[in-house]
Amino acid sequence: MTITQAELGQRLRSARDTAGLTQQQVADSLNLARPAIAQIESGNRAISSLELEQMCRLYRRHMADLFADSFEEDPTNVLLRALEGPEFFDGGLNRQALLQCAKLCREITSLEEQLELPVSPIVPVSYILPPPSNRWEAVRQGIYLADQERKRLSLGVWPVVDFPELIKRQGVRVAEHRMLDNISGLFFHGKTVGLVMVVNSENVRTRRLFTYAHEYCHVLADRNRASLISHTNNRDELIEVRANAFAPHFLMPDGGVREFLHTLGKAEQMRQVVEIFDGVEEVSAQRRTSAKSQSIEAHHMVSLAYHFGMSYEATLYQLLNLKLITKDRLDELRAASARVPFIESVLKFRPPKQRLETDSLTEQLMELALEAYERDIISKKKLFELAKDAGLSRQDLQQAISHELDDAVGAIIPG
């Protein structure tokens, strides 16, 4: 495809914005005056092949991408524009934090390519569903997705012990950053960054777990969009309703809830009758239970919430959805929420059973970087640059790659 000088300038500007560089920084790197960069980006000055090659290297973009039929604008640019909306006040998420997150993801993609690994460990599954036409359809789709994904992952009815790790194994990159209260998380994806979800680190652990599941639904069903922001102002949008239905049903599957309640002697029929045939005649046996013995109390809800890593409130609504409690009973149990911390203390429910990680991008980046360094694919200088981007100690990294330590240990403990 032949593109105009003006179109090339726009694409170069988008690539520069994505790299988080100013026109002056680019000018200094290319030994040009800043107005020359401005003229190139506005389409008023032709760019030489050498300058274009230098810019591509600086922006970490393939030159072919700039001339492709469909130029993929980096999703972080789309997100940054959206986060400048009035509903997010000061941007919702620190601009530099988002750019840094995207930078780490691009470095991971680059290392995967240099190591000749697939862009992600596996090809993340994508479910093709018609756009929901109403709230009921959105809820049904969310429940369907939760059931299908649990079956695909062979999770049975058990709690997900480490949800971020599960997501990572599906080829999704996860991170946590501080955001405003009205944002729970966001999802974006692109060829250079992969599939990325970011969760609000300011939220309590149970809400973060719910957000991981919510954003995972977007990964599964909404990859037709480059980016999505989950916030209080768009909770009525149908794809958000679908994700909000997916999360509790994925985290607290119907079968798992009923099985757990069964171990507590709950959720059984008030009158159970069993008919058997002994080869000669029919034999009947029955068991009656009192209404009081079937009542689900606050301490049962606390145990159930802890078992699945959910909040007390979310657990209440999930039992209502599963028709295990009535709306009146939900209101009664909500009124008992003040007792929840004391019940948790009595039951010694600490620390949480589910583990949430906040440094998975750093971990993934450095695993690849160390492998690339050991294979002489990247230099020691590049390794230290990546460690600096990841916020790691230069001294710790130096010790980690020092073969002198191996020699010292070998002298103490002969092989």
ZILINKA-V842149 format. One record per residue. N is the residue number from 0. RES is the residue in one letter. OMEGA is omega in radians with two decimals (999 if undefined). Layout:
BEGIN
n->N res->RES omega->OMEGA
n->N res->RES omega->OMEGA
END
This chain:
BEGIN
n->0 res->M omega->3.07
n->1 res->T omega->3.13
n->2 res->I omega->-3.12
n->3 res->T omega->3.10
n->4 res->Q omega->3.13
n->5 res->A omega->3.13
n->6 res->E omega->3.10
n->7 res->L omega->3.11
n->8 res->G omega->3.11
n->9 res->Q omega->-3.14
n->10 res->R omega->3.10
n->11 res->L omega->3.11
n->12 res->R omega->3.11
n->13 res->S omega->3.13
n->14 res->A omega->3.12
n->15 res->R omega->3.11
n->16 res->D omega->-3.14
n->17 res->T omega->3.14
n->18 res->A omega->3.12
n->19 res->G omega->-3.11
n->20 res->L omega->3.05
n->21 res->T omega->3.08
n->22 res->Q omega->-3.14
n->23 res->Q omega->3.12
n->24 res->Q omega->3.10
n->25 res->V omega->3.13
n->26 res->A omega->3.13
n->27 res->D omega->-3.13
n->28 res->S omega->-3.11
n->29 res->L omega->-3.09
n->30 res->N omega->3.10
n->31 res->L omega->3.02
n->32 res->A omega->-3.11
n->33 res->R omega->3.12
n->34 res->P omega->3.12
n->35 res->A omega->3.10
n->36 res->I omega->3.12
n->37 res->A omega->3.13
n->38 res->Q omega->3.12
n->39 res->I omega->-3.09
n->40 res->E omega->3.11
n->41 res->S omega->3.12
n->42 res->G omega->-3.10
n->43 res->N omega->3.12
n->44 res->R omega->3.10
n->45 res->A omega->3.13
n->46 res->I omega->3.14
n->47 res->S omega->3.14
n->48 res->S omega->3.12
n->49 res->L omega->3.12
n->50 res->E omega->3.13
n->51 res->L omega->3.11
n->52 res->E omega->3.13
n->53 res->Q omega->3.12
n->54 res->M omega->3.14
n->55 res->C omega->3.12
n->56 res->R omega->-3.12
n->57 res->L omega->-3.09
n->58 res->Y omega->-3.09
n->59 res->R omega->3.09
n->60 res->R omega->3.04
n->61 res->H omega->-3.11
n->62 res->M omega->-3.13
n->63 res->A omega->-3.13
n->64 res->D omega->-3.09
n->65 res->L omega->-3.09
n->66 res->F omega->-3.13
n->67 res->A omega->3.12
n->68 res->D omega->-3.13
n->69 res->S omega->-3.14
n->70 res->F omega->-3.12
n->71 res->E omega->3.06
n->72 res->E omega->-3.12
n->73 res->D omega->-3.09
n->74 res->P omega->3.12
n->75 res->T omega->3.08
n->76 res->N omega->3.12
n->77 res->V omega->3.13
n->78 res->L omega->-3.10
n->79 res->L omega->3.10
n->80 res->R omega->3.14
n->81 res->A omega->-3.11
n->82 res->L omega->3.07
n->83 res->E omega->-3.14
n->84 res->G omega->-3.09
n->85 res->P omega->-3.11
n->86 res->E omega->-3.12
n->87 res->F omega->3.03
n->88 res->F omega->-3.06
n->89 res->D omega->3.09
n->90 res->G omega->3.05
n->91 res->G omega->-3.13
n->92 res->L omega->3.13
n->93 res->N omega->-3.08
n->94 res->R omega->-3.09
n->95 res->Q omega->3.13
n->96 res->A omega->3.13
n->97 res->L omega->3.11
n->98 res->L omega->3.13
n->99 res->Q omega->3.09
n->100 res->C omega->3.13
n->101 res->A omega->3.13
n->102 res->K omega->3.10
n->103 res->L omega->3.13
n->104 res->C omega->3.10
n->105 res->R omega->3.11
n->106 res->E omega->3.11
n->107 res->I omega->3.11
n->108 res->T omega->-3.14
n->109 res->S omega->3.14
n->110 res->L omega->3.10
n->111 res->E omega->3.13
n->112 res->E omega->-3.14
n->113 res->Q omega->3.09
n->114 res->L omega->-3.13
n->115 res->E omega->3.03
n->116 res->L omega->3.00
n->117 res->P omega->-3.10
n->118 res->V omega->3.03
n->119 res->S omega->-3.10
n->120 res->P omega->3.06
n->121 res->I omega->3.09
n->122 res->V omega->-3.11
n->123 res->P omega->-3.11
n->124 res->V omega->3.09
n->125 res->S omega->3.14
n->126 res->Y omega->3.13
n->127 res->I omega->-3.13
n->128 res->L omega->3.05
n->129 res->P omega->3.09
n->130 res->P omega->3.14
n->131 res->P omega->-3.09
n->132 res->S omega->3.13
n->133 res->N omega->-3.08
n->134 res->R omega->-3.13
n->135 res->W omega->3.13
n->136 res->E omega->3.12
n->137 res->A omega->3.12
n->138 res->V omega->-3.13
n->139 res->R omega->3.11
n->140 res->Q omega->3.13
n->141 res->G omega->3.12
n->142 res->I omega->3.11
n->143 res->Y omega->3.13
n->144 res->L omega->-3.14
n->145 res->A omega->3.14
n->146 res->D omega->-3.10
n->147 res->Q omega->-3.10
n->148 res->E omega->3.07
n->149 res->R omega->3.11
n->150 res->K omega->-3.12
n->151 res->R omega->-3.10
n->152 res->L omega->3.13
n->153 res->S omega->-3.12
n->154 res->L omega->-3.10
n->155 res->G omega->-3.14
n->156 res->V omega->-3.03
n->157 res->W omega->3.08
n->158 res->P omega->3.05
n->159 res->V omega->-3.00
n->160 res->V omega->-3.09
n->161 res->D omega->-3.01
n->162 res->F omega->3.10
n->163 res->P omega->3.13
n->164 res->E omega->3.09
n->165 res->L omega->-3.13
n->166 res->I omega->3.13
n->167 res->K omega->-3.14
n->168 res->R omega->3.08
n->169 res->Q omega->3.10
n->170 res->G omega->-3.13
n->171 res->V omega->3.11
n->172 res->R omega->-3.05
n->173 res->V omega->3.11
n->174 res->A omega->3.06
n->175 res->E omega->3.10
n->176 res->H omega->3.11
n->177 res->R omega->3.12
n->178 res->M omega->3.07
n->179 res->L omega->-3.09
n->180 res->D omega->-3.07
n->181 res->N omega->3.09
n->182 res->I omega->3.09
n->183 res->S omega->3.14
n->184 res->G omega->3.11
n->185 res->L omega->-3.12
n->186 res->F omega->3.03
n->187 res->F omega->-3.14
n->188 res->H omega->3.12
n->189 res->G omega->-3.06
n->190 res->K omega->-3.06
n->191 res->T omega->-3.09
n->192 res->V omega->-3.08
n->193 res->G omega->3.09
n->194 res->L omega->-3.01
n->195 res->V omega->2.96
n->196 res->M omega->3.13
n->197 res->V omega->-3.08
n->198 res->V omega->-3.14
n->199 res->N omega->-3.09
n->200 res->S omega->-3.12
n->201 res->E omega->-3.12
n->202 res->N omega->3.11
n->203 res->V omega->-3.02
n->204 res->R omega->-3.10
n->205 res->T omega->3.12
n->206 res->R omega->3.10
n->207 res->R omega->3.10
n->208 res->L omega->3.10
n->209 res->F omega->-3.12
n->210 res->T omega->3.07
n->211 res->Y omega->-3.14
n->212 res->A omega->3.13
n->213 res->H omega->-3.12
n->214 res->E omega->3.11
n->215 res->Y omega->3.06
n->216 res->C omega->3.09
n->217 res->H omega->3.10
n->218 res->V omega->-3.07
n->219 res->L omega->-2.93
n->220 res->A omega->-3.00
n->221 res->D omega->-3.12
n->222 res->R omega->3.00
n->223 res->N omega->3.07
n->224 res->R omega->-3.12
n->225 res->A omega->-3.11
n->226 res->S omega->3.11
n->227 res->L omega->3.07
n->228 res->I omega->3.12
n->229 res->S omega->-3.09
n->230 res->H omega->-3.02
n->231 res->T omega->-3.07
n->232 res->N omega->-3.12
n->233 res->N omega->-3.08
n->234 res->R omega->3.14
n->235 res->D omega->3.06
n->236 res->E omega->-2.97
n->237 res->L omega->3.12
n->238 res->I omega->3.05
n->239 res->E omega->3.06
n->240 res->V omega->3.11
n->241 res->R omega->3.13
n->242 res->A omega->3.12
n->243 res->N omega->3.04
n->244 res->A omega->3.14
n->245 res->F omega->-2.98
n->246 res->A omega->-3.11
n->247 res->P omega->-3.12
n->248 res->H omega->3.06
n->249 res->F omega->-3.09
n->250 res->L omega->-3.12
n->251 res->M omega->-3.08
n->252 res->P omega->-3.11
n->253 res->D omega->-3.09
n->254 res->G omega->-3.14
n->255 res->G omega->3.12
n->256 res->V omega->-3.11
n->257 res->R omega->3.13
n->258 res->E omega->-3.14
n->259 res->F omega->3.11
n->260 res->L omega->3.12
n->261 res->H omega->3.11
n->262 res->T omega->3.09
n->263 res->L omega->-3.13
n->264 res->G omega->-3.12
n->265 res->K omega->3.06
n->266 res->A omega->3.04
n->267 res->E omega->3.09
n->268 res->Q omega->3.13
n->269 res->M omega->3.14
n->270 res->R omega->-3.12
n->271 res->Q omega->3.12
n->272 res->V omega->3.12
n->273 res->V omega->3.10
n->274 res->E omega->3.10
n->275 res->I omega->3.13
n->276 res->F omega->-3.05
n->277 res->D omega->3.14
n->278 res->G omega->-3.14
n->279 res->V omega->-3.13
n->280 res->E omega->-3.13
n->281 res->E omega->3.09
n->282 res->V omega->-3.09
n->283 res->S omega->3.05
n->284 res->A omega->3.14
n->285 res->Q omega->3.13
n->286 res->R omega->3.09
n->287 res->R omega->3.10
n->288 res->T omega->-3.12
n->289 res->S omega->3.11
n->290 res->A omega->-3.11
n->291 res->K omega->-3.12
n->292 res->S omega->-3.13
n->293 res->Q omega->-3.06
n->294 res->S omega->3.09
n->295 res->I omega->-3.07
n->296 res->E omega->-3.09
n->297 res->A omega->-3.10
n->298 res->H omega->3.04
n->299 res->H omega->3.13
n->300 res->M omega->3.12
n->301 res->V omega->3.12
n->302 res->S omega->-3.14
n->303 res->L omega->3.13
n->304 res->A omega->3.14
n->305 res->Y omega->-3.13
n->306 res->H omega->-3.10
n->307 res->F omega->3.11
n->308 res->G omega->-3.08
n->309 res->M omega->3.05
n->310 res->S omega->3.11
n->311 res->Y omega->-3.11
n->312 res->E omega->-3.14
n->313 res->A omega->3.12
n->314 res->T omega->3.09
n->315 res->L omega->-3.08
n->316 res->Y omega->3.09
n->317 res->Q omega->3.08
n->318 res->L omega->3.05
n->319 res->L omega->3.13
n->320 res->N omega->-3.12
n->321 res->L omega->3.11
n->322 res->K omega->3.08
n->323 res->L omega->2.99
n->324 res->I omega->3.10
n->325 res->T omega->3.10
n->326 res->K omega->3.11
n->327 res->D omega->3.13
n->328 res->R omega->3.07
n->329 res->L omega->3.14
n->330 res->D omega->3.13
n->331 res->E omega->-3.13
n->332 res->L omega->3.05
n->333 res->R omega->3.13
n->334 res->A omega->-3.13
n->335 res->A omega->-3.04
n->336 res->S omega->3.13
n->337 res->A omega->-3.13
n->338 res->R omega->-3.03
n->339 res->V omega->-3.14
n->340 res->P omega->-3.13
n->341 res->F omega->3.07
n->342 res->I omega->3.11
n->343 res->E omega->3.13
n->344 res->S omega->3.14
n->345 res->V omega->-3.13
n->346 res->L omega->3.14
n->347 res->K omega->3.14
n->348 res->F omega->3.04
n->349 res->R omega->-0.09
n->350 res->P omega->3.13
n->351 res->P omega->3.14
n->352 res->K omega->-3.13
n->353 res->Q omega->-3.11
n->354 res->R omega->3.06
n->355 res->L omega->3.13
n->356 res->E omega->-3.13
n->357 res->T omega->-3.03
n->358 res->D omega->-3.03
n->359 res->S omega->3.12
n->360 res->L omega->3.11
n->361 res->T omega->-3.13
n->362 res->E omega->-3.11
n->363 res->Q omega->-3.13
n->364 res->L omega->-3.05
n->365 res->M omega->3.04
n->366 res->E omega->3.13
n->367 res->L omega->-3.11
n->368 res->A omega->3.12
n->369 res->L omega->3.10
n->370 res->E omega->3.13
n->371 res->A omega->3.12
n->372 res->Y omega->-3.13
n->373 res->E omega->3.13
n->374 res->R omega->-3.11
n->375 res->D omega->3.08
n->376 res->I omega->3.06
n->377 res->I omega->-3.12
n->378 res->S omega->3.08
n->379 res->K omega->3.11
n->380 res->K omega->3.13
n->381 res->K omega->3.12
n->382 res->L omega->3.14
n->383 res->F omega->3.08
n->384 res->E omega->3.12
n->385 res->L omega->3.12
n->386 res->A omega->3.10
n->387 res->K omega->3.10
n->388 res->D omega->-3.11
n->389 res->A omega->3.11
n->390 res->G omega->-3.11
n->391 res->L omega->-3.13
n->392 res->S omega->3.10
n->393 res->R omega->-3.13
n->394 res->Q omega->3.13
n->395 res->D omega->3.14
n->396 res->L omega->3.13
n->397 res->Q omega->3.11
n->398 res->Q omega->-3.09
n->399 res->A omega->-3.09
n->400 res->I omega->-3.08
n->401 res->S omega->3.08
n->402 res->H omega->3.07
n->403 res->E omega->3.10
n->404 res->L omega->3.11
n->405 res->D omega->-3.13
n->406 res->D omega->-3.13
n->407 res->A omega->3.12
n->408 res->V omega->3.13
n->409 res->G omega->3.12
n->410 res->A omega->-3.14
n->411 res->I omega->-3.10
n->412 res->I omega->-3.12
n->413 res->P omega->-3.12
n->414 res->G omega->999
END
